[in-house]
């Protein structure tokens, strides 16, 4: 194997891992605050990709404006999801299993809704995803070919990680989020509006998922209502591998799983049929030897 081939696999792996990382951040934020694994989050990603397609291809908006509107729309969907589905259960003190079942119900609802929209109004379940051609431009460095998109996505992910960490550690709302994660009851007794804080977490995470969904749709230029199922599960695996509750760990876990998914079939072509299984196999090994994940957090002492 040449050095160029190895570098190619590393670049491709980090690009895919960046998309998982954007979604994994939301898993770890919500788990840190509510101890909730929202399995509908992969479908929130799907909503972001579909709305970008609708705004750009169907309504004819500028691509960047379409992506911005998609992010805003998806953030609103995240807030509505919390207000309509999770908040009533939390207010009644429902057990965690009820929240989990609700998340699964939301997932099926979003998939069915966009399946109907795609079939009745867009002409089919699967749609080609259109975007400016310069994202597909190839940069040649020796024997390594690098699409512009594979550079943009990891850089964007690291920038967004910096934004999330800045919000968590340098702003009042970030302090409120960390306080809520540490002891939600005490925060309520102190007069803080916990519902506003949680809604902000849902909006922030949904916006990140929308960006990840658009990036995924550009890398694999097609969308369908069920595209978020497997991606969401892999992002959840990334969050656990990195250490659920750690934002930085979620990004590291995303990079690791993306690299494993791309590099292992690249180095061992006979294992190509196992591509989708690598994330979960790696998850099992991590849980066996370090159950808290790579950057695991003691939830009795700290969050994020």
C-alpha positions, 0 to 999 in steps of 0.5 A: 500500500502506498502512502498516497493510498493511506492518506486517501483513506484517512481523509475520507474517514475523517470526512465521514466521521465529521458527519457522525460527530455533528449528530453525536454532539446532540446525543451527548448534550441531551443525555447530559441534561435529561439522561435521554437517548433520543433515537429520533435524532437521525430523523431530525438529520433527515429533515434538515437534508430534505428541507434544504432540498425543498428550499433549493430545488423546489422553491428555487432559493439560493443554495446557501440561503436554502441551507440557512433556512433548513437549519432554522426550520430544523431547529424549530422542529427540534423545539416543537419535538421537545414541547409537544412530546417530551415536556409533557412527560417530564412535567408529569415525572414519567419514567425514562422508558416512556421518553424512550418509547416517545422518541421511537414514535417521533422517529416513525412519525417523521419517517412516515411524514416525509415518505408521504411528502416525497411520494405525493409532492416530490415524485418519489421516495429517493431524490437526487440532492443538488448542490453547487458544483464547486463542492465536487471540485477535486484537489490533486496532491501527489497521488491523493485526490481530495474533493473540496467537500472532504476538507470543508466538512472536518474543518466545519465540524471542528469550528462548530465544536469550538462554538458549542464549547464556547457556548457551554463554558463562556456564556450564561446559557452554557452555565445554565445548561451545565447547572441543569445537567448537574441537578435539574431540581435545584436549578428549578428551585432557584428560579431558572426557566429550565424549559427554555434551557432544554428547548435551547439544547434541542434547537442547538442540537437539531441545527447541528443535525441539519448541517450534518444532514446536508453534508451527508446528502452532499457526500452521498448525493441522494436523500430518502425518508429513511436515510437517518436511521442507520446514520443516527445509530452510528452517531449514537455509537460514536457518542458512546465510544467517545464517552457520552456526556462529553462533547469533545468525546462525541467528536473524537468518537465520530472521527474514529468510527468514520475512519474505521468504516472507510479505512478497514474496507479500503485496506481489506476489500474482502471485508467490504460487506461488513462496512456498516457493522464496524461501528457497532463492533468497535462499540462493543470492544470499547464497552468491554474494556472502558464502559464509560467511553474514551473520555468517559465522565463521572456523572456524579461529579461533572457534565460535558 
